[in-house]
Amino acid sequence: MPLDDLPKSPDSLSLASWLIKQNTITPGSNETALLKAIGALLEEHGFTVSYDFYDEQDPGRCSLSAHLHPECASQALLLGGHIDTVPLGTGKWDFDPFCGEVQGGKLLGRGSCDMKSGAACILRAALEYAERIKDRDLIIQLFGGEENSCKGSFHLAKNLEHFKNAAACIIAEPTGAYPLLGHRGALWLKLSTAGKTAHCAMPERGDNALTKLLPAANRLIGFGFSLSHPDLGKPTAVLSTLHSGLNINSVPDQAALTLDIRTLPSQDSQAITALVAKIAGPEVKTEILEDVGAIWTDSGDPFVKTVYQAYAGETGAQPRPGAVSFFTDGSAVKKALPQLPVVILGPGDTAQAHQLNEACDIRQIELCDRLYDRVIKAFYGL
């Protein structure tokens, strides 16, 4: 679908449909072109828009940050989410994955759940309330590269000017339109050893990297933590991959394993890494591949209470503290502003994320529209 066909009216469903029709698979697509079109629309509604290019080698990798009234030194609501998606997979879809059509009460297509419907809802809210918010800032951030370990948002977080005035944040990831307060972090470690190759018929001429690594792997079996969080649960540690050598009849001169650790907000990734390195031993090189921090906002926070009141007023049900199972761009936002209250709230069933035949119930899109309206009105006193 041509980028100039971006709907001008603030309608979440049509905006989500348009977003789905744009291929923003990570990697390989052009996030910049999409965000430039959105940025132009935001500028028409009075926003000051900037673009953050997070990959020096690829100008198509980009995030957008927009402020309604950056000159106003007053508390602002930050609405954030990502516009990139995962690949389609190797299976055959029952429909065009870029169709953006509604069938049976569901919006179809890659990203409909994760998370173009959520991005459409925050964009609709920004466009609709821009004229009504006169003397305070409103911040919209649309990230690229989320499906590549949140590279876009973490790069954006290096420049605190993008977060000027931010006092509270909603990340519109799919939560079934239910407000959630955080998630565990992800610390991915690589443990590797080096040796010297030789013919397996003459192993004495080599230095086996695998036999150096396996004792470390054995010592790390059962590695874990005794602490827990009342809502996030326990941290976990999984030995996830093991690679060694290039062929059967050669002594391997390299070996590596990876360790996936899901962390709690109270844990320090550098301390965990140092502990793993100590257990692994001096012959093993330990390095961090990814470090996305855990986040949590207390249910007693005033902004959380505002969101909870909006949910209760709209649904008649009182929400309870809970977490999403995956990590989000909220980690980058919290890295920029550690004390900022962050609520994860967006349309879509998390079970649909990354799936073949991805779809989002349009009732959840409509519910999120109403919830965002209530939150914005309460936050800005409208």
C-alpha positions in Angstrom: 0.0 0.0 0.0 1.5 3.4 -0.9 2.7 5.4 2.0 0.8 8.5 0.8 -2.4 6.6 1.5 -2.0 7.0 5.2 -5.4 7.8 6.7 -5.8 11.4 7.8 -8.7 10.8 10.2 -7.9 9.6 13.7 -9.4 6.1 13.4 -7.4 3.3 15.0 -8.8 0.5 12.9 -8.0 2.2 9.6 -4.6 3.3 10.9 -3.8 -0.3 12.0 -4.9 -1.6 8.7 -2.6 0.8 6.9 0.3 -0.1 9.2 -0.2 -3.8 8.5 -0.1 -3.2 4.8 3.4 -1.8 5.1 6.2 -4.4 5.3 8.3 -3.6 8.4 9.8 -7.0 9.0 13.1 -6.9 11.0 15.5 -7.0 9.4 15.3 -6.0 5.7 12.5 -3.5 5.5 12.4 0.3 5.5 11.2 1.6 8.9 12.3 5.1 8.0 9.9 5.5 5.1 7.0 4.5 7.2 7.9 6.7 10.1 8.5 9.7 7.8 4.9 9.4 6.6 3.6 9.2 10.2 5.9 12.1 11.2 4.4 14.3 8.5 0.9 13.6 9.8 2.0 14.3 13.3 3.6 17.6 12.2 0.3 18.6 10.6 -1.3 18.3 14.0 1.3 20.4 15.7 3.9 17.9 16.9 7.6 18.6 16.7 9.1 15.4 15.2 12.6 14.0 15.3 14.1 10.8 13.9 16.7 8.6 15.6 18.8 6.5 13.2 20.1 3.6 15.3 22.1 1.7 12.7 24.9 3.7 11.1 25.2 1.1 8.3 21.5 1.2 7.3 19.5 4.5 7.0 16.3 2.4 6.8 16.6 1.7 10.5 14.9 4.4 12.5 12.7 5.4 15.5 10.4 8.4 15.8 10.1 10.8 18.8 7.5 13.5 18.7 6.6 16.2 21.3 3.4 18.2 21.1 4.6 21.2 23.2 8.3 20.7 24.0 8.6 24.3 25.1 6.3 23.6 28.0 8.1 22.5 31.1 5.2 20.5 32.5 4.3 16.8 33.1 3.8 14.9 29.9 2.4 11.5 29.1 4.6 9.3 26.9 2.8 6.8 24.6 5.2 4.3 23.1 5.4 1.2 20.9 7.2 -0.4 18.0 6.4 -0.6 14.3 8.6 -3.5 13.2 7.5 -7.1 13.0 9.1 -10.6 13.0 9.4 -12.4 9.6 6.4 -14.4 8.2 7.8 -17.8 8.9 8.0 -20.7 6.5 4.4 -22.0 6.8 1.6 -21.0 4.4 -0.7 -18.3 5.6 -4.5 -18.7 5.1 -4.6 -15.1 3.9 -2.2 -12.4 2.6 -0.1 -11.5 5.7 -0.1 -7.8 4.6 -3.8 -7.6 3.8 -4.9 -5.6 6.9 -8.5 -6.8 6.4 -11.2 -7.4 8.9 -12.9 -10.8 8.9 -15.0 -12.3 11.6 -14.4 -9.4 13.9 -10.7 -9.7 13.7 -8.0 -7.5 12.0 -5.7 -9.8 10.0 -2.1 -9.7 9.1 1.5 -9.7 10.4 1.8 -7.2 13.2 -1.9 -7.0 13.8 -1.3 -8.2 17.4 2.4 -7.5 17.9 1.9 -4.5 17.8 0.6 -2.4 14.9 -2.9 -2.3 16.5 -1.3 -0.8 19.6 0.8 1.6 17.6 -2.4 2.7 15.8 -4.2 3.3 19.1 -1.5 5.6 20.5 -1.2 7.4 17.2 -5.0 7.9 17.0 -5.0 9.3 20.6 -2.2 11.7 19.7 -4.0 13.0 16.7 -7.3 13.3 18.4 -6.1 15.2 21.5 -3.5 17.4 20.0 -5.8 20.4 19.7 -7.2 19.9 23.1 -3.9 19.9 25.0 -2.9 23.5 25.0 -0.2 24.2 27.5 1.4 20.8 28.3 3.5 18.3 26.3 2.4 14.9 24.9 5.1 12.5 23.7 4.7 9.9 21.0 7.6 7.4 20.5 7.5 4.8 17.7 10.5 2.5 17.8 12.2 0.4 15.1 14.2 -2.7 15.8 12.2 -3.9 18.8 12.2 -7.4 17.4 16.0 -7.2 17.3 16.5 -6.9 21.1 14.9 -3.4 21.3 17.8 -1.8 19.5 15.8 1.2 18.4 14.5 2.2 21.8 17.8 1.6 23.6 19.5 3.9 21.1 16.9 6.5 21.5 17.3 6.3 25.3 20.8 7.5 25.0 19.5 11.0 24.3 17.5 12.2 27.3 16.1 15.2 25.2 13.7 12.7 23.7 12.2 12.1 27.2 12.0 15.8 28.2 8.8 16.4 30.3 7.9 12.7 30.5 6.1 11.9 33.8 4.3 8.6 33.0 4.4 6.1 30.1 2.1 3.6 28.4 3.7 0.9 26.2 1.0 -0.4 23.9 2.3 -4.0 23.6 -0.4 -6.6 23.4 -1.9 -7.4 26.8 -5.4 -8.3 25.9 -6.3 -4.6 26.7 -5.5 -5.3 30.3 -3.1 -3.0 32.3 0.1 -4.8 33.3 2.9 -3.4 35.4 6.2 -4.9 34.2 8.2 -7.9 33.0 11.4 -9.8 33.8 14.6 -8.8 32.1 16.7 -10.8 29.7 20.4 -11.4 30.2 22.0 -13.5 27.5 25.5 -14.7 28.1 27.9 -16.5 25.8 30.5 -18.8 27.3 33.3 -19.8 25.0 36.7 -21.7 25.0 39.5 -21.8 22.4 41.9 -24.6 21.6 43.9 -26.0 18.7 42.6 -28.1 15.9 44.2 -31.4 14.8 43.2 -34.6 13.1 41.2 -36.8 15.4 43.5 -39.7 14.6 46.2 -37.6 16.3 44.4 -35.8 19.1 47.6 -35.3 21.1 48.6 -32.6 18.5 45.5 -30.6 19.3 43.8 -28.8 22.2 40.2 -29.7 22.6 38.0 -26.6 23.2 34.9 -28.7 23.9 36.5 -30.7 26.7 37.4 -27.4 28.4 33.8 -26.1 28.1 31.9 -29.2 29.1 33.0 -29.1 32.8 31.9 -25.5 33.0 28.6 -26.4 31.4 28.2 -29.2 34.0 28.9 -26.8 36.8 26.2 -24.5 35.5 23.5 -27.2 35.4 21.1 -26.2 38.1 22.4 -22.6 38.3 19.7 -20.4 39.6 18.5 -17.9 42.2 16.6 -18.2 45.5 14.9 -14.8 45.3 11.4 -14.2 43.8 9.0 -11.3 43.1 5.3 -11.5 44.2 4.1 -10.7 40.7 7.1 -11.4 38.4 7.8 -14.8 39.9 11.3 -16.3 40.0 14.3 -15.5 37.8 15.2 -18.4 35.5 18.4 -19.6 33.9 18.5 -21.9 30.9 21.5 -23.4 29.1 20.1 -22.9 25.6 22.6 -23.6 22.9 25.9 -25.5 22.5 28.2 -25.4 19.4 31.6 -26.8 18.9 33.9 -27.7 16.0 33.4 -27.8 12.3 33.6 -31.5 11.4 33.6 -34.9 13.2 37.1 -35.9 12.5 38.9 -32.8 13.8 39.7 -31.8 17.3 37.5 -28.7 17.9 39.4 -25.4 18.3 36.4 -23.5 19.5 33.3 -24.2 21.6 30.5 -22.0 22.9 27.3 -22.2 24.9 24.7 -19.7 25.7 22.8 -19.0 28.9 19.4 -17.3 28.9 18.7 -15.6 32.2 15.4 -13.9 33.0 16.0 -11.4 35.7 14.1 -9.4 38.3 14.3 -5.6 38.9 16.4 -6.1 42.1 19.1 -8.1 40.2 22.3 -6.6 38.8 23.3 -8.0 35.4 27.0 -7.3 36.0 27.0 -9.1 39.3 25.2 -12.1 37.7 27.7 -12.1 34.8 30.6 -12.1 37.3 29.1 -15.0 39.2 28.6 -17.1 36.1 32.2 -16.3 35.0 33.5 -17.4 38.4 31.6 -20.7 38.2 32.7 -21.3 34.6 36.3 -20.9 35.5 39.4 -19.0 34.1 39.6 -21.0 30.9 36.1 -19.9 29.8 35.5 -16.5 28.3 32.2 -15.0 29.4 30.5 -12.1 27.5 27.1 -10.4 27.5 25.2 -10.8 24.2 22.0 -8.9 25.4 21.0 -7.1 28.5 17.4 -5.9 28.7 16.5 -4.9 32.2 13.5 -6.0 34.1 10.9 -3.3 34.9 8.2 -3.0 37.5 5.9 -0.1 38.6 4.2 -0.4 42.0 0.4 -0.7 41.9 0.2 2.1 44.4 1.8 4.6 42.0 -0.6 7.5 41.3 -0.4 6.9 37.5 -1.1 3.3 37.9 -4.2 4.2 40.0 -5.3 6.5 37.1 -5.0 3.6 34.7 -6.7 1.2 37.0 -9.6 3.7 37.5 -9.9 4.0 33.8 -10.1 0.2 33.4 -12.6 -0.2 36.2 -14.7 2.6 34.9 -14.8 1.1 31.4 -15.1 -2.6 32.2 -16.6 -2.7 35.7 -13.7 -4.9 36.8 -10.9 -3.9 39.2 -7.5 -4.9 37.7 -4.9 -6.8 39.7 -1.1 -6.4 39.4 0.4 -8.6 36.8 3.2 -8.8 34.2 3.8 -9.7 30.6 5.9 -12.8 29.9 8.1 -11.0 27.3 10.4 -8.0 27.5 9.4 -4.7 25.9 10.7 -1.2 24.9 9.7 -0.2 28.4 13.1 -1.4 29.5 14.7 1.3 27.4 12.3 4.0 28.7 13.1 2.9 32.3 16.8 3.1 31.5 16.4 6.7 30.4 14.1 7.6 33.4 14.4 4.9 36.1 11.7 6.4 38.3 9.1 6.8 35.5 5.9 4.8 36.0 5.4 2.5 33.0 2.2 0.6 32.3 2.0 -2.0 29.5 -1.5 -1.8 28.0 -2.5 -2.6 24.4 -4.8 -4.6 22.2 -4.1 -8.2 21.1 -3.9 -11.7 22.6 -0.2 -12.4 23.4 -0.7 -16.0 22.1 -1.1 -14.5 18.6 2.3 -12.7 18.7 4.8 -14.1 16.1 2.2 -16.7 14.9 1.1 -17.8 11.5 -2.3 -16.2 10.6 -1.8 -13.4 13.2 -4.9 -11.5 14.1 -6.3 -9.0 16.6 -9.8 -8.8 17.9 -11.2 -5.4 16.9 -13.1 -5.2 20.2 -9.8 -5.0 22.0 -8.7 -2.1 19.7 -12.0 -0.3 20.5 -11.5 -1.0 24.2 -8.0 0.4 24.2 -9.2 3.5 22.4 -11.7 4.1 25.2 -9.1 3.3 27.9 -6.5 5.7 26.4 -9.2 8.4 26.2 -10.0 8.0 29.9 -6.4 8.1 30.9 -5.5 11.1 28.7 -8.6 13.0 30.0 -7.6 12.3 33.6 -3.9 13.0 33.1 -4.5 16.3 31.4 -7.7 17.3 33.3 -9.8 17.5 30.1 
